[in-house]
Amino acid sequence: MPRKPRRRSVLLCPQCGSANVTLIAGSIVGQVYRCRRCDYVGSLILETDLPEDGTPPKNP
């Protein structure tokens, strides 16, 4: 049986839509992310699949 291609996804900032997001904390408190573009800090983050060609989403 052929293997399914692995889905590739990217994390996006919910405030500015940037893909320049990093994980700054995670364990008992849960995951906390920081956007390097707008300095958003929080646990709410958007995750979306990359298009078939693998290009990252454009920032607004």
Sine and cosine of phi, psi and omega as CSV:
sin_phi,cos_phi,sin_psi,cos_psi,sin_omega,cos_omega
0.00,0.00,0.81,-0.59,-0.01,-1.00
-0.93,0.38,0.59,-0.81,0.02,-1.00
-0.97,0.23,0.58,-0.81,0.06,-1.00
-0.97,0.26,0.60,-0.80,0.06,-1.00
-0.90,0.43,0.64,-0.77,-0.01,-1.00
-0.95,0.31,0.74,-0.67,0.03,-1.00
-0.95,0.32,0.71,-0.70,0.08,-1.00
-0.95,-0.30,0.73,-0.68,-0.02,-1.00
-0.75,-0.66,0.23,-0.97,-0.01,-1.00
-0.68,-0.73,0.57,-0.82,0.06,-1.00
-1.00,-0.01,0.66,-0.75,-0.02,-1.00
-0.81,-0.59,0.57,-0.82,0.07,-1.00
-0.94,0.33,0.74,-0.67,0.01,-1.00
-0.96,0.27,-0.26,0.96,-0.03,-1.00
-1.00,0.01,-0.73,0.68,-0.07,-1.00
-0.89,-0.46,-0.19,0.98,0.03,-1.00
0.99,0.10,0.10,1.00,-0.02,-1.00
-0.95,0.31,0.52,-0.85,0.08,-1.00
-1.00,-0.04,0.07,1.00,-0.02,-1.00
-1.00,0.04,0.92,0.39,-0.09,-1.00
-0.88,-0.47,0.69,-0.73,0.03,-1.00
-0.80,-0.59,0.49,-0.87,0.07,-1.00
-0.99,0.12,0.83,-0.56,-0.01,-1.00
-0.94,-0.34,-0.29,0.96,0.04,-1.00
-0.39,-0.92,0.52,-0.86,0.05,-1.00
-0.10,-0.99,0.83,-0.55,0.11,-0.99
0.08,-1.00,-0.88,-0.47,-0.02,-1.00
-0.91,0.42,-0.60,0.80,-0.04,-1.00
-0.97,0.24,-0.19,0.98,-0.08,-1.00
0.99,-0.13,-0.12,-0.99,-0.04,-1.00
-1.00,-0.05,0.69,-0.72,0.05,-1.00
-0.81,-0.58,0.79,-0.61,-0.05,-1.00
-0.92,-0.38,0.40,-0.92,0.07,-1.00
-0.74,-0.67,0.74,-0.68,0.07,-1.00
-1.00,-0.03,0.80,-0.59,-0.01,-1.00
-0.98,0.21,-0.25,0.97,-0.02,-1.00
-1.00,0.08,-0.73,0.69,-0.09,-1.00
-0.89,-0.45,0.05,1.00,-0.01,-1.00
0.90,0.43,0.39,0.92,0.13,-0.99
-0.89,0.45,0.69,-0.72,0.11,-0.99
-0.76,-0.65,0.82,-0.58,0.01,-1.00
0.06,-1.00,0.08,-1.00,-0.02,-1.00
-1.00,-0.06,-0.28,0.96,0.05,-1.00
-0.98,0.19,0.83,-0.56,-0.02,-1.00
-0.59,-0.81,0.51,-0.86,0.02,-1.00
-0.99,-0.16,0.65,-0.76,0.06,-1.00
-0.81,-0.58,0.78,-0.62,-0.02,-1.00
-0.71,-0.70,0.45,-0.89,0.05,-1.00
-0.97,0.23,0.58,-0.82,0.09,-1.00
-0.97,0.25,0.50,-0.87,0.08,-1.00
-0.89,0.45,0.25,-0.97,-0.04,-1.00
-0.83,0.56,-0.56,0.83,-0.04,-1.00
-0.98,0.19,-0.12,0.99,0.08,-1.00
0.99,0.11,0.10,0.99,-0.01,-1.00
-0.97,0.24,0.67,-0.74,0.02,-1.00
-0.94,0.34,0.40,-0.92,0.02,-1.00
-0.92,0.40,0.50,-0.87,0.02,-1.00
-0.98,0.20,0.63,-0.78,0.06,-1.00
-0.98,0.19,0.64,-0.77,0.01,-1.00
-0.93,0.36,0.00,0.00,0.00,0.00
